[in-house]
Amino acid sequence: MTALADATLEQVDALAALTEMLVEVERTISSLQAARDGILAVGSRLALEVAEQAEHPDQGEMSARTVAAEFAAALRVSDRTVQRRMADAVWVVERFPMVWEAQGAGRISAAHARVVCEAGEHLDDAASRDAYATQMIVFAETESPARVGRMARRVAERFQARSIEERHLDAREKRAVWVKDVGDGMAQLGVLGPSALVHGVFDRLTQMAEAMQEPESPEPEPPEPESPVPDRRTIAQLRADLALDLLLTGAPVGHDGSEGPLAAIRGTVSITVPVMTLIAGDATPAELNGRTPIDPVTARRFAGAASGWDRILTHPITGTVLAVDRYRPGSDLRRHLRARDQRCRFPTCGYPSTDCDIDHHRDAVLGGSTDESNLGHLCRRHHVLKHHSPWTVEPLGGGLYAWTSPTGKVYIDRPPPQNTVTFTEDPEVAPF
């Protein structure tokens, strides 16, 4: 049976019409994405103009943060994300205007534009970039982004004025490590580094994994009555387990000795888990760093090994934090704020409270009180933004904060709900 061999003429015509509609929709989406980049680039230019007029010593960084925060609060997304998009938009619009215009006209998609710009990233001469873009736009109009990317890297080399060694030194400056939560108690750990080192790490993990899977050589003695259970993990699973084991327990010998200060550092996480999950085996998930759920088995394992716990007392119906105490002495107020806030209290920010500063919303030197009604967690970025931009914050009580943007818009930030069990009042049950 051949696919669509039995389709009627009307069905074939319908498929053709759908295909044309899909192409037009994709062109419209690409054009709108280019228009969005233009708006973001103009916003970045506006911030730079303000900084230049006032001769800001930070060369417009705080102005850019302020504009990004304005955009982000209105869009309900992270201002860090918006500022990255602004920088990317400026880079494309100003360095590759022909590519941006081709995307705006619907000739190429955003994916095509991205691979063309990335491959030509290190073309410093404007004339070379334009010549490169002219050649690649024509090719991109008839090929997929994957094929365009391969060709773009080849063509870009013809216009490179700098050697691969020089460009590699620049690229090394971007090396980084990041974490991305993916759900179901799992997260991804990404590493960007020199190719030789990253491939070497992967090869070593592969060799270790394969060695663990290899059966032991036969011994002349009779086998034991009970042979050990074979390791049934896949190579991919073994690579992951070995990498995490090495990162959590290994000493960074290239930067520190086996007994040095770096080797003594241990990874820490903050886990919130309902007490019934610990005591009665309730299935309510725990939360890691106030951001992502983890399974109760893992939570109980961590709780059993913890040197101390913070106990968060919550209202049984509303879930509001009532009090925080600890079995060991400590700062009750700090623990209360950390339990209440869980993250940075700027709208849209998700930085965990463990990585934030505790800020007096009304400065202590101006009479602001040091209590939970005037304190809240702010990451360093938004702590600086609060003090060095027109953004202002006002406590409303109950952990609510009203942020006012430079354009006068007000955004209410509420403390995130606690990972706790609440009960619903039954109106049919008479009170005691």
Order of alpha helices (4+ residues) and beta strands (2+ residues): alpha-alpha-alpha-alpha-alpha-alpha-alpha-alpha-beta-beta-alpha-alpha-beta-alpha-beta-beta-alpha-beta-beta-alpha-beta-beta-alpha-beta-beta-beta
